[in-house]
C-alpha cells in the first residue's frame, strides 16, 4: 500500500479516478442532469430585403483622401519630387530645409549646436518633456530641503577616511600601547 495523499485512495486509484472524471461528459449531480437546454431561436430577418441600408465605406482606410501619409511614403514622394526637379537651380527640397539653414554657421554656433544635440541625446535637459519615456518635470526637480543640504563632497569624505585609516593603523602598530 503506497501513500494516499489524504484521499484514502492509493496513487494509482486516484489517477484512474481523476482521468475518469476528466473524460466523463455527463454531470455528477442529479440537479445538473435535470436541466434541459432549449435550442436557440432562428435569426429575425426582415421580409423586405431591399429595405436594408448599405453599410458605410470605412473612413479608416488608406483610400481616404484625408488619410495621413506614413513617413516612408512621405520620404518616397519627396525623393521623387527632388529627382524630377534636379535640373531646376531654384528648387529647394523640403528634405534639406527641414534641418538645415541657408546660412553657414560660425564655429561657436556649430559648437553650441553640437553640445545641444549631445545634451538631448544624453537626456540632460530639464526645461520640458521631449519624449514619452522622459519622467514628468515635477519628478526631476529637487525638493527645497535637498538643495540646502548637499552633504559632504565625496573628495572630502575620501580624504577624511584615509586620514582615519592611517591614524588607526599607526596606533595599532606602535610597540607602546599607551
Helices and strands as residue ranges (DSSP letters): H 11-23, H 30-34, G 49-51, H 71-84, H 94-97, H 107-122, H 137-140, H 144-148, H 154-173
